[in-house]
Amino acid sequence: MLFILTLLLGSYTHPEQLVETDWVAAHGADPSVRIVDMRRSGYADGHVPGAMSLAPEAIRDASNPPTFLPAPSQFEEMMARLGISNATRVVVYDERGGIYAARLWWILNYFGHANVALMNGGWIKWTAEQRPATTAAPAPVRAQFAVHPQPRWIATAADVVAAIDKPSTRIVDARTQAEIDGKDLRNIRRGGFVPSSVPVYWEDLLDPQRKTFKPSDELRKIYEDRGVLPSHEVIAYCQVGMRASVDLFALDLIGYDKLRNYLGSWEEWGNRDDLPIATKK
């Protein structure tokens, strides 16, 4: 009975969104699967066989407020070049526990493609297990990809303002304590945090060494201890929407279903004098 209870506590609500390295090794070459490498560097020196490279910056348009999303036609072209169709199973990885990969997971969901997962542990785990790597870049057959935007996944600055102190909503800050304290400005004019937001630092969701996601019961405790409950709508932010995507991924993994990414994040919020800032936790 204790063993069964442990399994239930440790199980994810959406386990299909997190695949292990052995699954990738066995299925990465399947015609219906596309592996995407989201590392900032290192692809040319070696990557998971069959993986295509996509720059983290490619999926956020800093010049396109209020959503900061790439244009639908631009995103369709990006996916088509990678050989990703609306029927493709997409698996994403990076070398930092999902900080880049999770944003592609999120934006694919926003554009209506939910058949996407992260490789648990990413490049860190793949190389620790001494799995094969290649320097050969694949040449995928161009695919047809059509976007079907799902606005419920995105929040604008106006949405965040409306959510401040709202009982049914929690605003989650995925940044470091130094950023929240206003000590680390990162070239942004104002420091601090969104009023009523709660800090859930994105790396606290991961095993420190392996960079794999913590079990479901541990993830639930992290959020519930901060007053973030499954009944809440959650808006997450960081600096440019990457770290926030890790929080959103973890929340979705354990069954939270009202999730929004404030993609403008602190890069917008901290540089706009008309938006409220709190400076003490």
N, C-alpha and C positions, 0 to 999 in steps of 0.2 A: 504493500500500500504506500509506504514512504517513497519507494522508487517511482511509482506511478505519479505521485504528487509532485515529485521533483521534476519529472519530465513535463508535466503540465505547466508548472511554474516557469520552466526554462524554455518553453516553446513560444515561437513568434506567431502572431496572428496572420502575418503574410510572409511565410518563409520562402515563397517563390521569388521574393525580391532580393534574396541574398544567397548567392551560389558559392560553393566551395571550390578551391583550386582543382580538386580531383575531377569535379564536374566539367570545368573548363578544359582540362587536359583531355577528357574523353569526348567532349562535344564541340570544342572550339572550331573544328573544321567542318561541322555540319552545314549544309547549304542554307538552312533556315536560321543560322546563328551568325551574329556579327560581334566580334570583340573590339572594343574601342579603348585605346590607350590615351588617358588624359594627363599624362605627366607633362610637366613644363619642359623637361629635357631628358635625354637619355634614350629616346626611341631609336635613333640611328645606331646606338651602341649595343642594342639588344632589347627585345620585347617578346611578349607572348606570341608564339607562332600564329599567324593569321590576323593579328591585331592591326587595326588601322589607327593612325594618330590623329588626334583632334586637339587643337590648342584650347586651354581653359578660357581664354579671352574671347573665343569665337562666338560664344553663346550668350553674351551680354553686350548690348549696344549702349554705351555710356552717353551717346548723343541723342537717345530716343526716350525722353521722359514722356508721360509719367510712369510707364511700365518698365522701360529699359530693356525690353525684349527685342531680339532681332526681328526684322520684318518676316511675315509668314513665307513669302516667296524665297527669301534668303535662307531660311531654315530648311525649307523643302529642298533647295539646291544642295545645301550642305549634307543632308542625309542621303540624297540621291547619289552624290559623289562617293560617299562611304559604302554604297551598296546596301543601304538600309531602306526596306520597303515597309509598308504598313503591316506586313505579316512577319517581319523579322524579329527574332528574339535577340535583343541587344543586351550585352554584358559589358560593363564599364569597370575600369580600374585605374588607379593612380598609385603613387608611392607614399601617400600621406594619410592613409586611412579613410579616404573618400572625400577629402575636402574639395577636389575638383570633380571627381566622378559623380558625386551626389547631385551637383548642379545639373549635369546632363540628365541624370535620372529624373530630377524635378522638371526640367524644361520639356523633356519628352512627354511626361505626364500632362503638363500644361497644354502641349500641342496634340493631345489626344492619343498618345502611344504609351499604353500602360505596360506593354510587354518588355520591360526593362529591369535589369537587376545589377547589383554591384557584386564584384568578385571579393568575397570576404578576405580582408587582409591585404588585398591588392598585390602590388609588386613586391612589397616587403615579405609577405608570406610565400609568394611564388619562388622567390630567389632563396629564401631560407630553406625551402624544401628541395632546393637544387633541381628544380624543374627546367626543362630545355628552354633556351631562348634563341632567337634568330635575329639577324640584321636585315633579312630580306623583307622588303615592303610589298604586301600583296597588291594586286591590281584587280579590284572587284568589278564585277559587271554592274554598270549603272542601274540603279533601281528607280522605281516610281514611289514617291512619298508625298502624301497629301496631309496637310495639317487640319486638325479639328479642334480649335482652341477651346479650353475649358477655363473660363475666367475665375472660377472658384479657387484656383491655385495661386493667384497673384494678388498682391496688395500694393496699393499706391500710398504715397505719403498722406493723402486725404483719408484713406481707410485706416491708417495707423492713428492719426489724430482722433478719429471717431471711436477708436478702440480703447483709448486711454481711460483707465478706471472703469471700464465697462465690465460688469460682473460676469457676463457670459463669455468673455474673451480674455485670453492671456497673451501678452506680448513677450516673446522669448528673445533674449540677447545672447548670441553665441560667441561674443568676443572675449578677449582676455580681461582680467580684472584691471590691468593697467589702462586699457582703453576705456573701460567703464568709469574709472576714477579720473579720466581726463589727463593722465600722465603720458600716455602714448597716443599722440595725435595722428600719426601716419599721414602727414601732409594735408590734414583736414583742419579747417579754421577753428572749429569749436569742439571741445571735448565734453564728455558726460554720457548720458543715456536717455532713452525715451522714458518719460514719466510713466510710472506703474509697471514698467517692464521687469522681468525676473531673469537673472543670469543663469544660463545652462551652457557652460563652456563646452564646445563641440568635442574636444578630445577626452572629456570625462566620460563620453559614451563608448570609448574604445579601451581594449586591453593595451596598456602602455607599451609593451614590447612587440606583440604580434600585430597590433593595429587592426585586430578583428573586433567586431561589435560585441559588447557585453551581452550576457543572457537576458532574456525578456524580463525576468523578475527584477534584475538589477536596474535595467533601463526604466521600468515602471517606478521603482523606488526613487530614482533620481528626479523624475518629473513630479511625482506625487508629493515628495518632500518639499517641493517648491510651489505647491499649490496648483500645478498644471494637471488637470483631470481630463479623462476621455470625453466628458460632456462639454468641454470648452472648445470654442474656436481658438486656434493658435495661429498667431502671426509671428514669424521668426525673422530676425535681421542680424546682420553682422556689419561688414564694411562694404562688400559688393555682392552679397548673396551667395557666397560659396559655403562658408562655415554654417550659415543658416540652413542650407540645404542638407547638411549632415544631421542637424537636429530634426528637420522635417522627415528625413528618411527614417531615422530611429523611431520617431513618433508613429509614422505610417506602419513600420515594421511591427509595432506592438498594438496596432489597432485604432489609433486615433484617426479620425476621418474628416475633420474640418481643419485643413491645413493650408496656410498661405505664406508665400515668400514675399517679403518686402525687398524686391530686387534693387531698388534705389539705395536702400540701407544707409549706413552712416555716411557714405560718400555724398549722398544727397542731403540727408538730414542735418549733418554737422556743418554743411556749407550754405544752408538756407537760414537766414535770420528770422524768418516768419514762423519757424517750427519750434515748439517748446522743448527745452532741455532741462533735465534734472542733473544735479552735480554731486549729490551725496546719497549713499545707500544706507 
